[in-house]
Amino acid sequence: MALLELRNVSKGYGTGSNRTEVLKNINLTIEEGEFIAVVGFTGSGKTTLISLIAGLIEPDEGEVLLNGVKITGPGPDRGMVFQNYSLLPWLSVRGNILLAVDSVFPLMSAKEKNAYVKKYVAMVNLLPALNKTPSELSGGMRQRVSVARALAMDPRILLLDEPLSALDALTRGSLQDEISRIWEQDKKTVLLITNDVDEGIYLADRIIPLKPGPNATLGPIFSVELERPRDKKALNHNAVFKALRNTVNTYLMNVGAEAKKGSGARTYILPEAQPLDLLGPTGVPYSLRRLVS
């Protein structure tokens, strides 16, 4: 039995003429210990997909199963890392993680909880910031706290909803390395939502494109045949990596072009024109005339 299964899942928002069908007939199977990346365009329904798995919303049709049991709401068996950190600003790093530990492990002693929290703070290399509040942390450090909090709940599956999209390139690369290292160490089942194909290839076992909406569906599955642990610098010179990146990007560009063609969007041809004040009556630009006069 697969750990996670989506069967003919569809989801839309609104009613009547204002209704938008976001996802249509989504079928997906994820095995225990897999790292899956779903890639797609902004607005294609990636966050809707992961919210269905998290139990934050319910499908209009179909069902989402975790270990064969239908998901009907949020639960500690699914740890969620959002795009916007979602930390309580008045609590320290320790306090934010301890809040999650208290809710999942209420019978654990205070001493055990303290050691448990420190274990996961150390896992994301934040022990020096243990007693700092979110306002004292950088964006990358805040996202590390979010990852540590989700892992401390000991979920069956870790759900990452574009957790690095708001970070600068250097910080994003650093956190990609951290996520890869943690996965190697813990081997949690992970579903990553991303719009970065390179990120998906670096981290995942399989990449699954989500076609543009409305009525978005999943595209073909691309297996990542790269040995672990992966060296990001070495990947840039790896023929398998470059071929896979080209294949996935080409697929996404093609389905994006098809979606735009089928949307019925109008194309406007603008007339050739110049600003009225660009040329003087003699045909010499005003700015040049001022220089020579």
Buried (B, 14 or more C-beta within 10 A) or exposed (E): EBBBBBBEBBBBEEEEEEEEBBBBBBEBBBEBEBBBBBBBBEEBBBBBBBBBBBBBBEBBBBBBBBEEEEBEEEBBBBBBBBBBBEBEEEBBBBBBBBBBBEEBBEEBEEEEBBEBBBEBBEBBBBEEBBEBBBEEBEBBBBBBBBBBBBBBBBBBBBBBBBBBBBBEEEBBBBBBBBBBBBBEEEEBBBBBBBBBBBBBBBBBBBBBBBBBBBBBBBBEEBEBEBEEEBEEEEBEEBEEBEEBBEBBEEBBEEBBEEBEEEEEEEEEEEEEEEEEEEBEEEEEEEEEEEEEE
